[in-house]
């Protein structure tokens, strides 16, 4: 891994399962840490749905090894839901 390619500052988020005063589940996020990363587009596609053009792009995010990260599978939600890129 080339450290010079890590030019994006990202904040890694983790899901926090909390409840409101009525016991309803809230979808909250905690900021775990901020680090430098390399974000590489892997695949992209464009298609028409309901007469509108829709595009999707998959990315790989490379960061340095951290003990605090557990193994997790592919993200099923948009990247911006998990990362705050600046």
C-alpha positions, 0 to 999 in steps of 0.5 A, spaced: 500 500 500 502 506 498 501 511 503 501 517 498 495 515 495 491 516 501 488 523 500 481 522 502 480 524 509 474 519 512 470 518 518 468 511 520 461 510 523 458 505 527 451 503 528 448 505 535 442 501 537 438 506 541 431 507 543 427 513 544 423 514 551 417 510 548 422 504 546 422 505 539 428 503 535 432 509 533 437 509 527 443 513 530 450 513 528 457 514 532 463 516 529 469 511 531 475 514 528 477 519 522 483 517 518 486 517 511 484 513 506 484 511 498 477 510 495 477 507 488 471 506 483 471 498 482 465 498 477 459 502 475 453 502 471 447 506 468 440 504 467 433 507 466 428 505 471 421 509 471 424 513 465 429 516 469 437 515 468 440 511 474 447 510 475 451 506 480 458 506 482 461 501 487 468 503 491 473 500 494 476 503 500 483 502 503 485 504 510 491 502 514 490 496 519 486 498 525 485 493 531 478 497 533 475 494 526 472 488 526 470 484 520 464 486 516 462 484 509 460 488 503 456 495 505 449 494 502 447 501 503 450 507 500 458 509 501 456 516 504 451 513 509 458 509 513 463 514 511 464 522 511 468 524 506 472 531 506 
